[in-house]
Amino acid sequence: MNELATDGAQAISRRIPRRGARRLGLVAAVVAAALALSGCTALAGLLPGAPGSGSEQAGGLTPSDLPDRPEGTVAGMGAQAPNWRDCSGGMQCADVYAPLDWQDPAGELITLRLVKHAATGSDPIGTLFVNPGGPGASGVSYVANNLDYSVPAEIQREYDVIGWDPRGVGASSPVTCLDTAGMDEYLFGLGEGAGLERGSDEWLKIAAAESRAFGDACAERTGPLIGHVATSDTVADLDMLREIVGDPKLNYLGFSYGTYIGARYADAYPEKVGRLVLDGAMDPSATMSDVVREQTRGFELALRAYVTDCLTRRDCPLTGSVDQAMDQISGLLDMVDEQPLVGEDGRVVTANTLLTAIITPLYAQSNWGFLNDLFLTVSNGDAEVALLLADMYYDRENGKYLSNSTESFSAINCLDYPERDVDVARIRAEAAEFEKIAPTIGRFQGYGDIACAEWPVEAKTERGPVSAEGADPILVVGTTGDPATPYRWAEALAEQLDSGVLLTYEGEGHTAYGGSNCVDEVVNTYLLTGKAPTNPVVCSQ
């Protein structure tokens, strides 16, 4: 059996959205990266921005000396001069101000953390802003630790590359909810609903109470910021950052949930769109139910693809036909649902934790081998590999959470998705639908609406299509076998955008840039010259 030691974990792909299911089977009642085993961040070595919070990943820096307090206007915010200082082995870091509420720029201020890798060439094009996904992913961590993985040398030569922690995330003014013990209980505890029928009246009542308690803790510890971390707030921050670096138009590389930030930016500021690459695209018009449905379908298909491949290999822990092997995985989920495994540290592996562990390696085909270890150990009654994979997903290491990615994921998504009324008949029908379309994992993916229905702050964003009429060409990248951001979302986004151009990668995994020579060539040409394909492009390698 392969050892899932630190070095092995680092080999797992980092680019993953955020974030999913909770105990009691509550799917990320919010989306962007669903299942829980979520999206769009922080597996130590698995997710974008992992491991660790922005400050830790930027070299253990303490907060910087801030620039002079800006004039309380939109123009004044964009006129800030960051105090850049060395960090992260040759990069520069800075903190800048942003208004707590963009409707009142003269009011209370928050701070945003940035990391910059200066262009290696002598005459750079400008700045390329990078967001790895989430919501909840640290852009500072991602650029500081993954620059060469995410941005090739020819792009580094022509651009200053900047990652930032969006408001509510990491080393920017953060959302804070629970201490370590509280997070362990929230994510890994059995809860009062243990043993109840999933979806029963009593189960739903307890699930609502737990969600309400979590949201209230977030509101109490975070303060007014809890109502100002929507994507629309981040879009305004991003335009301020563009102004601060002096670029007339925004150049941007966004993955997964980061494509939603980019799409909403383009729709809000079409005249300021420069070269935007949106890889692993989300559909801005998708509802929470749409997202959970498509991701449930996507991960079921990815799991079948893994099983199909596994059964051709001598070390596969599964046997029989593909359907029989899927039944074996379903049986493991049933086993821990009935009798959770107990880890060495006392935490338990329920069906939801096992599902988190299963989904984590499915983001990239290169990580499928970790599932062999998982299924073998769980079948032997061993919880440790499942807990390790779940810890990577939740950015937990040595008993500590290295970032606030789980908390910020909930806070941002609950402001971004306006559906708040819980129609019990509807959500039960949806739960039955999820089980039908995904017989192995779907029965654990229903009832996600409850989490945001109990959130203490009203949603502030209406879901709907974007157009960005008049914007320069925008490159939308979709992968046909992407389980987290299904290909149809890329098709939908490219169709919605007035200047959208679709680049298709025929393959498996979440996002394509950096994993396909063909995709890389198209994207790099676009970023370096501004020339996008005039027609859709399909890459098969």
N, C-alpha and C positions, 0 to 999 in steps of 0.2 A: 504494500500500500504506500502511496506517495505521502510524504510528510507535508502538511500544510503549515510549514514554518513561515517566519516572517519573509524570508527570501522568496518562497513560493508565492506568498500572497502578493508580493510586489509585482509578480509577473502577470497578475490578473489585470485585465483592461480597466482603466480608471474611468472611462467616459460613460457614465450612467446617469439617468435622470433621477427624479425623486418622487414620491416615496410611498409606500403603501400600507398594507394591512396592519391593523393593530390587533391586540389580543381581543378576545371575544369575536374574532373574525371580522372586525370592522376594517374594511378596505380603506385605504387612504381615502378618506371621505373627501378627498380632494385630489387633485390630480397632478399630473405632469409627470408623473412617473409613477406609477401606480403601484401596484402590488406590494405587498409587503413582504413582503418578505422583506424609496422610494423612494422619484425622481428624480427626476431628475435629479443624497450626496454624501455621504462620506464614509465609505468603507476604507479602512486603513489600507490603502493600496488598491482599492477596488473602484472607488467612485471618484468623480471629478473633484478635485480639490482635496482629496484624501492624501495622507492622513492629517488631521489636526485642524485647528482654527487658523484664521488668517494670520494672527500675530505670531503664532508658533511657526507657521510655515514660511513666514517672511524673516526668519532668522532670530526668533525670540525677542523681537523688538518691543519696547514699551511704547505707548502712544507718542507720536511725534509732537514737536512744537508745531502748533497749528499756525496757519497764515493769519494775518490781521483779520479781525472780525469783519466780514463783508457788509457792505451797504445792504439794507433790507429790501432789495428789489431783485427781480430776476436777472437784470443786467449786472447788478452788484455781485451776485453769486457766481456768475460766469467770469468775473474779472479777478477772481482769487489767484494768487501766485503761490503754488504749493512749495513747502520747504522740503525739497527732496533730499534724502540722506541715504548713504550706502546701506544695503541690506542684501541678504540671500546671495552672497558670493558673486558680486559684480552687478547686481540690480540696484534699483533705487526705490525707496518707499516714501509715502507721504500720506497725511490725513488732510482732508478738506471738509469744510462745512457744507451742509445742505439744510434747507428749511424742514422742520418737522412736518409742516403743512404747506404745500406749494401754493395754496390759496391765501396764505398769510406769510410771505417771505420775510416780513419784518418781525415775526414772532419767534418762538422757541427754535433753537438750532440742534441738529444732530451732526455726527461726523461719519465720513466714509473713508475707508482705507484703500489705498492704491499701491500697486507695485508696477514698476516700469523696467523693461529691458530696452535700453537705447539701441537704435538701429546701428548695425555694424558697418553700413556703407556710409559714404561721405555726403550723399545728397538724398536723404530719405523722402519718401512720398508724403509721409505724415504719420499719424498714429492709427494702429489697428487695435480696437478694443475687443477683448475676448471674454465670453461668458460660457462656462462649462455646463450649465444646466441647473437642475434643481426642481423647484425653488429650494434654496437652502445651501447650494454649493458655493464654496469660497473661490472666487476668481483670483484672489491673491494667492492662495495655496496652489491653485491649478497652474498659474503662470510661473510661480516661483519654483515649483517642483517638476513641472511637466512641459517646459517651454519647447524643448527639442522634439517632444512627442507630438505636441499640438500645432506647432508652427515651424515649418521647414526653414533651413538656413537661408534660402533665397528670399523668403518673405521677411525673415529677421534682418536681412541686409537692407531692405527697402523701407521698413516700418519700425518706429518705436512701438513696442507691443506692451499694452497695459491691461492688466487684470484688476478688477475691483471687487470688493465684497459689497453686494447690494445692501441697501438699508435693511436692518433686521438680522443680518448674517455676519458671523465670524467676528472680525476685528473692526467692522463698522458698528455703529450703535446697534446692539443686538436685542433680539427677542430672547427672554429668559423665562423659564417656566418652573422647572423642578431641579432639585439637587440630584446627585448621582443615585442615591437610594430610591428616590422618587421615580427617576427615569427607568431604573431597573424594574421596579414594580409595575410601571405603566406598560413597558414593552415586553417584559418577560414573566410577569406575575400571572397567577391563575385567575385572580379576580373573583368577584362574588357570583359571576355567571357560570362558573365552572360546573359542568354536569347538566346544565339546562339545555333544552332543545334550541338549537340555533334558529333565531327568528321568531321564537315564541313571544307572547306578550310580556312575560316576566323578563326574558332575555333582553328584549328591546328596552324595557324600562331601566334595567341595570346598565345597559350600554349607554343610554342617554345620560344617566347620572354620572358615569365615569367620564364621558366626553365633556360634560358640563364642568366637572371638577377640574379637568385638565385645562380647559379654556379659561376658567376663573383664575387658576394659578398663573397662567401666562399673563393675563390682564393685570393682576396684582403686582407681579414682579417686574413687568416690562413698563407699565405706565402708559402714557398717552401714545407712545410709539406704536402700540399694538393696533391702532386704527389707521396707521399711515405706512403700511408696508406692502400695499398692493403693487401689482406690476405697473399700473399707471403712475404711481409715485416714482418707481425706479426708472421709467421712461423719461420723466422730467429730470431726474438726477443725471441720466446718461447724456441728455442734451446739454446740461450744465457742464459735465466733464468734457464734452466735445468743445465747448466754448473755452474752457480753461486751457486746453492744450493748443488752442488757436487754429483748429481745423475748420474750414468753412462747411465741410460736409463730413458725415460720420462714415468711417470705415469700420466694419464690424464682422466678427466671426462668432456665431452663436451656435451652440449644440443643444439639442433636446429642448427643455424649457427655455433655454437661451434664444431659441428661434421665436418663441412667443414674445419675448422682450423686443427682438429685432423687428418682428412684424408689426407690433403695436407702435414702435418708434416710427417706422416708415409711414404708418397710417396717420400718426399725429404730426409728423414733420416731413412730408414727402419732398419738399424743396431742399431739405438738408440731407437727403440720402446720398451717400457716396457709393462705396463698394460693400454690399451686404451679402454675406454667405450664411445661409440658414440650413444647418445640417441636422437631420433627424427631426424633421419639421413637425410642429403641432398645428392642428387646425384651430384657429382662433374662435371659430363658431361652435366648437364641440362643447356639449354640456358635460357635467360631471358624470352622468350616467353613460354618455357616449364614450368618454375616456375609459372608464372602468370596463365597459363592454369590449371595446377594441383591444385594450391591453390584456384582458383575460383571454380573449381569443388568440392574441399574438403570442402570449407565453405558453399557452397550450400547444400551439403549432411548433414553437421553438423547442418545447420539451419532446414532442414527437420526433422532431428532426434529430435531437440529441440521441434519443432511443434508437432510431433507425441506424445512426452511425455506430452507436455503442455495440449493438448486436453483431456487428461485423468484426469486433475486436476480441482478442482472447481474454483481456482483463475486465471485460464488462461484467458488472455484478448482477445484471438482469438476464433473463432467459426467455426462450420461446419466440413467439411472433411479436411484432410491434404492439399490437393490442394487448397481448398477454403481459408484456413488460410494462405498459402503461397501467394495467390493472395492479401490477406489483407495487408501483409507486403510489397508486391510490390506496393500496392496502397499508403502506407505511404511514400515510397521512391519517388514515382511520385508526391505526394502532396508537399513535401518539395523541390523537384526539381523545381516544378512550382512556389511555393510561400514559400521561406525559412522562418523558424521560427526565431524569434529574442529573444535572451536571455536577462536576467536582466542586463548584463554588455555590451549589445550592439552587441555582436558577433552573428553570424547567424548560423543556422543549415541548411546546404544544404543536398542534397542526399549523398554527399561524407562524410560529417561529421556524418550523421545518419548511414551510412554504417560502419564507424569506430566504432561507438558505438555498433552496432549490432555484429560485428565480435569479439570485445574484450572479451565478456563473453563466446564465443564459443570455446575458447582454452581449457576449462575444463568443464566437465559436471556439476560439483558442482556449477558452476557459472550461470547456465541457468536461475535461478530465477530472476536475474537482468534484463533479457529481458522482463519479465512481467511488471516491472516498466517502462521500456523504451517504450514499445509499448502503454501502457495505457496513459502515459503522452504525448507522441507525438500525439496520436490520439485526445487528448484534447487541442492541440495547445500549449503545454508547452515544452520549449526547454531545461529545466535545467538538467534533467537526461541525455539526449543525450550529452550535453556539459560536464557534470561531467565524463561520461565514456570516452569521447574523451580526456578530460584533463588527465585522468589516463593513457591513451594510450600514450600521448605525454609528460608525465612527467611534467605536468603543475599544479601548486597548488597556490592558492591565487594570481592569476594573474602573476605568475612568472614561468619560465621554470627551473626546478631543475637540469637539465643535458643538455648535447649537443647531446643527442641520435639521434634526427632527423637529425641534420647536419652531424654527423659522419656516420649515416646509408647511406645517399646519397653519401658521399665522398668515402666510402669504396666500396660500390656496383658498383659505376661507374668506378672504377679501376678494378673490378673483372669481369665485363661482357663486352666483347669486341665488341658486336654488336652496331654499331654506325650509320650506314646508315639507314635513315628513308625512306622506300619504302611505299608510301602512300597507294598504292593498297594492299600491303601485310598487313599493320596494320589495314586497314579497314576490310579486310577479317578475320583477327584474332578477331577483335572486334565482328563481326557477329558470329563467332564460339563461343566466350565466352558467348554471349547471348543465343545461342542455348543450350549449355551444362549446363548453370546455368540461367534459365529464370528469377529468382528473382533478383540476384545481378550481373549477368554477363555483362549487358549492361553498367555498370559503371566501368568495369575493363579493357577496351581497351586503346590503345594509350600510354602505359607506356614507350615505347622505346624513346619517345621524350625527357624525362628528361635527360638521359645519353647522348643522341645524342648531346645535347647542353652543356655538361659538359666541362669545360675549359682545362682539362688534359686528354691526351689519356689513354685508358685502357692499362694495362701492363700484363694482365693475359690471357692466352688462356684456354678456358673451355675444359675439356677432362677427360677421365676416369683415375683412379688411380690404382696402383697395389701393391705398397709397397712390392715388391718381397723380400723374405727372412726375413720379420718382424715376431716377435713373434705374437701369436694369438691376434686378435683384435675383441672385442665384439661390434656388431652393433645391436642396439635396435630399433624396429619399432612398432608402434601402428596401428592396422587396421583401426581405426576411427579417425586418426590424420588429422585435416583439414589443418594444416599449413605445415607439412612435411609429405606428403602422404606415406603410407606404401610401395608403389612400389619403392620409393627412397631408403628405407632401404634395400629392396631386391636387388636393383641395386648396392648399395655400397658394401654390403656383397659379391655379386658376383664379383665385380671388384677387391676387395682386395684379394691378394694371400692367406692371412691367415685369412680372415674375417669369423666370425661365427655369424649367425643371431639368435637373440632372439626376438620372436614375442609376443606382448601383444594383445589379442583379446579384444578390448574395445574402448571407446571414449576418446578424449582429446589429447592434445599435450604433448608428452613424457610420459614415463611410470615409470622410476625409482623413488621410493618414493611414488608411488601410487598403487603398486601391490606387495603383499607379495611374489608371485612366482618370479616376475622379480627381486625384491630386493635380494632374496636368491641366485639367479644365479649370479647377479652382485657382491654381497658382497663376495661370494666364490672366484670369479675370482680376485677381487682386493686384497683379503687377501692371496691367495695361488698362483695366477698366472695360475690356471687351468681353461681353458675355456671348454665349452661343445665340444665334438668331432663331434656332429651333431646339426643341428638347433633345437631350443627348442621353444615350443608354450605354453604360459601362458594364462589362461582364468580368473584368479582372482588375 
